[in-house]
Amino acid sequence: MSGSEQTIRDLLISIADELHYKKCHIELRPTCTNGTNFCSKLYEATISAPDKPDVELFAKFCIIGEETRALFKRDIYSREFLFYTEWMNIYRRLEEKHNIPRRDRLCLAKYYGCNNEYLKESIVLDNLLKKNFGVYERLKSVDWVHARESVKQLAILHASSITYAQECPQKFAEITNGLGFVYPKWYIEKFVHNALAVAKEDYRDRFSVFLKENLKDENYERFFKPGRIAVLIHGDFKPSNLMHRVLENGDLEVAILDFQTFRIGNPTTDLVYYIYNSTDEEFRRNHYHQLIDHYYEELGSALRRHDLDPEKIYSKQDFDYDLKKMLPYGLLIAIMVLPFVTVDPEDVPSIENTVEHEDTGLKPTALFAEMLNGIISDYIKMGVL
């Protein structure tokens, strides 16, 4: 039995004890990620016991080695542990306090337990696959229905943070202290060469100028600061960190997963991150402004359900200001994220040990080139480049 399997099994035994599953049987099954997860080993598990319903679970074990951890200078899973053990409970209490309808609440996997021991970090959640949730096809642009429901959940997540900040400002400040995060600039710079190599020749000069300007320290760091309002954001909001199912009435329901980059920031950061790492040029041509407007409408609706006035808390003018400021981030972060989104499964790199070399281990694909050039084209039309 591998070290990861033993760690997960030990965690499952403790969960079974908490659930009072005596004489339990634990079945643990490794699961394939097909390129959607680079940092963890994933497992499905079933806890069964006499006269008890089976408990279907999903477990993650962190495989990032010490060298890589040192380079990024951050704890692994600590923010996800914080979200599930503290923030999710805060948000649930707010939903109860304000009598939020179930369909307008955050859709999240139930948390069962974690191990935060160094080099053994792991977490166990409800297995949403067993509740008819599925994952979006990784190499396909999202469609309007999926984007609409995903952005609604994003707006609810942000509104929950805003509500808590309004109702408990001092506590919000205390808990969020230290929850800033900046992607190391050197790591994004590792992807610049491949991005420039696949950029169309007509785009390359202005794209190069854009990268040099936005990778200057004073410009780069602004992308990781709160804007007109400070909000706890997801930080990695894209289809591989979401699951969805069709309800009996035909509606689509989207659940949010993977809070490892949960941090304080600007709400439009999550929005541009999602748009430029989840959609293709055709989708944005047909739905870009519609999706932007939909997010703000859903944010306003969520705030009103919490008895807050969106115009006073975060006006459309403030939102538009933040969005304009964050637009360059969409292209900048895409040069790092899209290689992972579009990688062929057989070329998935391992970051278990170190990433301190010039080659990222990711071969640029034709889909990466197509998606990146589509974003560059959009940015030229919008006057960002």
PEHUPE-V308096 format. One record per residue. RES is the residue in one letter. PHI is phi in radians with two decimals (* if undefined). PSI is psi in radians with two decimals (999 if undefined). OMEGA is omega in degrees with one decimal (NA if undefined). Layout:
RES;PHI;PSI;OMEGA  RES;PHI;PSI;OMEGA
This chain:
M;*;2.30;-179.2  S;-1.23;2.86;178.3  G;-1.08;-0.65;179.7  S;-1.17;-0.73;179.8  E;-1.13;-0.69;179.5  Q;-1.15;-0.72;178.7  T;-1.09;-0.80;179.5  I;-1.13;-0.74;-179.6  R;-1.08;-0.73;178.1  D;-1.08;-0.71;178.6  L;-1.14;-0.71;179.0  L;-1.14;-0.62;177.5  I;-1.11;-0.73;178.8  S;-1.17;-0.62;177.2  I;-1.16;-0.72;177.8  A;-1.06;-0.71;177.7  D;-1.07;-0.76;179.7  E;-1.11;-0.55;-179.9  L;-1.49;-0.04;-178.7  H;1.09;0.68;174.6  Y;-1.60;1.59;-178.8  K;-1.39;2.60;-179.9  K;0.89;0.77;-174.4  C;-1.37;2.79;172.0  H;-2.07;2.32;-178.8  I;-2.04;2.15;175.2  E;-1.91;2.18;-177.4  L;-2.10;2.22;-174.2  R;-2.27;2.05;174.4  P;-1.08;2.58;179.3  T;-2.25;2.57;-177.3  C;-1.51;2.45;-178.1  T;-1.67;-0.32;-178.9  N;0.92;0.67;175.4  G;1.50;0.15;-179.4  T;-1.65;-0.17;-179.1  N;-2.48;2.23;-175.6  F;-1.97;-0.22;-170.1  C;-1.89;-0.12;-170.5  S;-2.44;2.70;162.9  K;-1.63;2.35;-174.9  L;-1.98;2.52;-178.7  Y;-2.42;2.61;163.1  E;-1.82;2.59;-178.4  A;-2.52;2.65;174.8  T;-2.27;2.22;173.1  I;-1.85;2.12;178.9  S;-2.21;2.66;179.5  A;-2.70;2.73;-179.8  P;-0.99;2.33;176.3  D;1.08;0.42;177.9  K;-2.23;2.55;174.2  P;-1.23;2.54;177.5  D;-1.09;2.50;174.9  V;-1.88;2.03;-177.6  E;-1.69;2.14;-171.4  L;-2.25;2.82;176.8  F;-2.22;2.35;-176.6  A;-2.27;2.52;175.1  K;-2.14;2.41;175.7  F;-2.17;2.18;-177.1  C;-1.25;2.28;-179.4  I;-1.96;0.14;-178.5  I;-1.28;2.21;-176.6  G;-1.38;3.06;-173.5  E;-1.16;-0.65;-178.7  E;-1.11;-0.79;179.6  T;-1.15;-0.70;177.9  R;-1.04;-0.75;-178.6  A;-1.13;-0.65;-179.6  L;-1.14;-0.69;-177.9  F;-1.54;-0.22;174.1  K;0.91;0.87;177.2  R;-2.64;2.63;176.6  D;-1.23;2.58;179.7  I;-1.64;2.27;176.8  Y;1.26;-0.11;-175.1  S;-1.04;-0.66;-179.3  R;-1.28;-0.61;176.7  E;-1.18;-0.71;174.9  F;-1.02;-0.77;-179.0  L;-1.09;-0.73;-179.3  F;-1.08;-0.87;-174.0  Y;-1.30;-0.51;-177.6  T;-1.58;-0.37;-176.9  E;-2.22;-1.00;-172.1  W;-1.21;-0.66;178.5  M;-1.07;-0.68;177.8  N;-1.16;-0.68;176.5  I;-1.05;-0.82;-178.0  Y;-1.16;-0.65;178.2  R;-1.14;-0.68;178.1  R;-1.14;-0.67;177.2  L;-1.12;-0.70;178.8  E;-1.09;-0.71;177.9  E;-1.20;-0.76;-178.8  K;-1.02;-0.70;-175.4  H;-1.73;0.17;176.9  N;0.92;0.83;-179.3  I;-1.24;2.26;177.0  P;-1.01;2.56;-175.6  R;-0.97;-0.71;-177.1  R;-1.18;-0.28;-179.4  D;-1.87;0.30;177.6  R;-1.71;2.88;174.5  L;-1.07;2.34;176.4  C;-1.77;1.91;-174.1  L;-2.37;2.75;174.2  A;-1.36;2.46;177.0  K;-1.15;2.40;-179.6  Y;-1.62;2.36;-179.7  Y;-1.99;-0.56;-179.0  G;2.94;2.95;-179.1  C;-2.62;2.87;170.6  N;-2.18;2.03;-178.6  N;-1.82;0.34;177.2  E;-1.18;2.41;-177.8  Y;-0.96;2.29;-179.0  L;1.19;0.10;174.7  K;-2.24;0.31;-175.1  E;-1.02;2.26;-179.4  S;-2.71;2.76;-177.6  I;-2.53;2.52;-178.9  V;-2.13;2.25;-178.4  L;-2.27;2.96;171.9  D;-1.03;2.44;178.2  N;-1.49;1.72;-176.2  L;-1.19;-0.36;176.5  L;-1.05;-0.55;-179.8  K;-1.38;-0.07;177.6  K;-2.01;0.50;174.0  N;1.26;0.27;171.9  F;-1.45;2.59;175.8  G;-2.35;3.09;-179.7  V;-1.91;2.65;178.9  Y;-1.36;2.56;179.3  E;-1.07;2.13;-169.9  R;-1.08;-0.66;-172.7  L;-1.64;0.31;-177.2  K;-2.14;2.39;175.7  S;-1.08;2.50;176.5  V;-1.12;2.67;173.7  D;-1.66;3.06;-174.4  W;-1.10;-0.76;-176.6  V;-1.09;-0.79;-179.9  H;-1.15;-0.75;179.5  A;-1.10;-0.75;-178.9  R;-1.05;-0.83;-178.2  E;-1.27;-0.57;177.1  S;-1.13;-0.79;-179.2  V;-1.19;-0.55;174.4  K;-1.09;-0.80;178.0  Q;-1.09;-0.66;177.4  L;-1.08;-0.77;178.9  A;-1.10;-0.69;178.4  I;-1.13;-0.73;177.7  L;-1.03;-0.84;180.0  H;-1.14;-0.72;-179.3  A;-1.11;-0.60;178.0  S;-1.10;-0.74;177.3  S;-1.12;-0.79;-179.7  I;-1.08;-0.73;-179.8  T;-1.07;-0.80;-179.2  Y;-1.13;-0.68;178.7  A;-1.11;-0.60;178.9  Q;-1.30;-0.68;-175.2  E;-1.47;-0.53;-178.2  C;-2.37;1.15;-172.6  P;-1.05;-0.72;-178.7  Q;-1.17;-0.78;179.1  K;-1.13;-0.69;177.9  F;-1.04;-0.78;-179.9  A;-1.12;-0.69;-179.3  E;-1.16;-0.82;-175.8  I;-1.23;-0.59;-177.0  T;-1.50;-0.13;177.3  N;-1.04;2.17;-178.3  G;1.57;0.06;-179.7  L;-1.69;0.37;172.4  G;-1.36;2.82;177.2  F;-2.79;2.42;176.2  V;-2.25;2.15;172.9  Y;-1.03;2.24;179.6  P;-0.95;2.24;-176.3  K;-1.08;-0.62;-179.2  W;-1.06;-0.52;-178.2  Y;-1.28;-0.74;176.2  I;-1.11;-0.66;-179.6  E;-1.08;-0.43;177.6  K;-1.11;-0.38;-176.0  F;-1.70;-0.09;-175.0  V;-1.12;-0.74;-175.9  H;-1.02;-0.86;-179.5  N;-1.14;-0.63;179.3  A;-1.12;-0.78;179.1  L;-1.17;-0.58;-178.0  A;-1.16;-0.60;-177.5  V;-1.64;-0.17;178.9  A;-1.15;2.46;177.4  K;-1.03;2.56;-175.8  E;-1.01;-0.65;-179.5  D;-1.15;-0.40;-177.2  Y;-1.66;-0.33;-161.9  R;-1.07;-0.75;-176.5  D;-1.12;-0.87;-178.5  R;-1.22;-0.54;175.3  F;-1.14;-0.71;178.5  S;-1.10;-0.75;178.0  V;-1.10;-0.74;178.6  F;-1.02;-0.81;-177.9  L;-1.12;-0.79;-179.7  K;-1.08;-0.71;-177.3  E;-1.21;-0.78;-174.3  N;-1.46;-0.16;174.3  L;-1.68;0.05;169.9  K;-1.15;2.47;-173.8  D;-0.89;-0.85;-174.2  E;-1.18;-0.50;177.9  N;-1.48;-0.71;-177.1  Y;-1.11;-0.78;-174.0  E;-1.17;-0.40;-178.7  R;-1.18;-0.39;-179.7  F;-1.24;-0.21;-175.5  F;-1.99;0.29;178.9  K;-1.95;2.67;175.0  P;-1.03;2.67;177.2  G;-1.70;-2.22;-180.0  R;-1.21;-0.23;176.2  I;-2.57;2.53;177.6  A;-1.63;2.17;-175.6  V;-2.35;2.54;170.0  L;-1.39;2.07;-175.3  I;-1.91;2.88;179.8  H;-1.29;-0.84;176.4  G;1.61;-0.34;-179.8  D;-2.53;0.86;-171.7  F;-1.45;1.73;179.5  K;-2.63;2.90;-172.2  P;-0.97;-0.58;-179.4  S;-1.20;-0.25;176.5  N;-1.85;0.33;177.9  L;-2.28;2.68;171.5  M;-2.30;2.74;-176.1  H;-2.51;2.73;173.4  R;-2.59;2.75;177.4  V;-1.69;2.19;179.9  L;-1.39;2.97;-177.5  E;-1.05;-0.54;-179.9  N;-1.47;0.05;178.2  G;1.65;-0.17;178.7  D;-1.23;2.64;174.8  L;-1.64;2.36;176.5  E;-2.03;2.32;-178.3  V;-2.06;2.29;177.9  A;-1.90;2.50;-179.9  I;-1.73;2.35;178.3  L;-2.21;3.07;168.9  D;1.00;1.48;179.9  F;-1.81;0.61;-177.2  Q;-1.23;-0.39;178.8  T;-1.94;0.37;175.5  F;-0.96;2.19;-173.6  R;-2.81;2.95;175.2  I;-1.40;2.45;-178.9  G;-3.11;-2.74;-177.2  N;-1.75;2.24;-176.9  P;-1.03;-0.53;-179.1  T;-1.29;-0.21;174.7  T;-1.04;-0.87;178.8  D;-1.08;-0.65;-176.1  L;-1.17;-0.87;-179.6  V;-1.21;-0.57;176.6  Y;-1.04;-0.83;-179.7  Y;-1.11;-0.84;-174.9  I;-1.04;-0.82;-171.5  Y;-1.56;-0.03;172.9  N;-2.03;0.14;-175.8  S;-2.29;-0.27;-172.7  T;-2.17;2.75;175.2  D;-1.81;3.11;-174.9  E;-1.08;-0.67;-179.6  E;-1.13;-0.77;178.2  F;-1.02;-0.81;-177.1  R;-1.18;-0.57;177.1  R;-1.09;-0.64;-176.9  N;-1.59;-0.46;-168.0  H;-2.34;0.02;-173.5  Y;-0.97;-1.01;-177.2  H;-1.16;-0.60;177.4  Q;-1.08;-0.72;-178.7  L;-1.25;-0.68;176.5  I;-1.04;-0.87;180.0  D;-1.10;-0.66;-179.3  H;-1.10;-0.74;178.5  Y;-1.03;-0.85;-176.8  Y;-1.17;-0.65;176.9  E;-1.09;-0.75;179.8  E;-1.21;-0.62;176.3  L;-1.10;-0.78;178.1  G;-1.07;-0.75;179.6  S;-1.11;-0.74;-179.8  A;-1.14;-0.69;178.3  L;-1.16;-0.71;178.5  R;-1.13;-0.61;176.6  R;-1.12;-0.42;176.0  H;-1.67;0.29;176.4  D;1.13;0.62;177.5  L;-2.08;2.60;179.0  D;-1.66;1.93;-176.6  P;-1.04;-0.57;-179.8  E;-1.17;-0.55;177.9  K;-1.44;-0.61;-175.7  I;-1.44;-0.84;-176.1  Y;-2.70;1.53;-173.1  S;-1.19;2.85;175.9  K;-1.06;-0.59;177.3  Q;-1.13;-0.75;177.3  D;-1.11;-0.74;179.0  F;-1.06;-0.83;179.8  D;-1.08;-0.66;177.6  Y;-1.09;-0.83;-179.5  D;-1.13;-0.70;-178.8  L;-1.10;-0.76;178.7  K;-1.08;-0.72;179.8  K;-1.15;-0.58;-175.0  M;-1.57;-0.18;-176.3  L;-0.94;-0.77;178.7  P;-1.00;-0.51;179.7  Y;-1.09;-0.58;180.0  G;-1.00;-0.81;179.0  L;-1.30;-0.69;-178.2  L;-1.09;-0.81;-177.7  I;-1.30;-0.45;179.6  A;-1.12;-0.54;-179.5  I;-1.18;-0.36;176.9  M;-1.66;-0.71;-173.1  V;-1.43;-0.73;-175.9  L;-1.04;-0.60;175.1  P;-1.03;-0.59;177.2  F;-1.32;-0.67;-179.9  V;-1.12;-0.66;-171.8  T;-1.78;0.03;-175.7  V;-1.11;2.48;172.8  D;-1.22;2.41;-176.1  P;-0.91;-0.64;-178.5  E;-1.27;-0.22;-179.6  D;-1.84;0.19;-179.2  V;-1.07;2.16;-178.1  P;-1.41;2.82;173.4  S;-1.82;2.27;174.8  I;-1.95;0.46;-179.0  E;-1.13;-0.58;-175.9  N;-1.84;-1.27;-176.8  T;-2.56;2.69;174.3  V;-2.13;0.35;-175.2  E;-1.58;1.10;173.7  H;-2.59;2.82;-173.2  E;-1.18;-0.64;-179.4  D;-1.39;2.20;-179.8  T;-1.31;-0.21;-176.8  G;1.43;0.06;-178.9  L;-1.94;2.10;177.7  K;-1.47;2.17;178.7  P;-1.07;2.31;179.9  T;-1.79;2.91;176.9  A;-1.09;-0.61;178.8  L;-1.17;-0.68;176.0  F;-1.03;-0.82;-179.9  A;-1.06;-0.75;-179.5  E;-1.11;-0.80;-177.8  M;-1.18;-0.74;-179.3  L;-1.12;-0.79;180.0  N;-1.15;-0.53;175.2  G;-1.13;-0.71;178.2  I;-1.17;-0.77;179.4  I;-1.03;-0.76;178.4  S;-1.04;-0.79;178.6  D;-1.05;-0.75;-176.6  Y;-1.19;-0.57;175.1  I;-1.14;-0.75;-179.9  K;-1.13;-0.60;-179.7  M;-1.45;-0.12;179.6  G;1.44;0.22;178.3  V;-1.33;-0.61;174.8  L;-1.80;999;NA
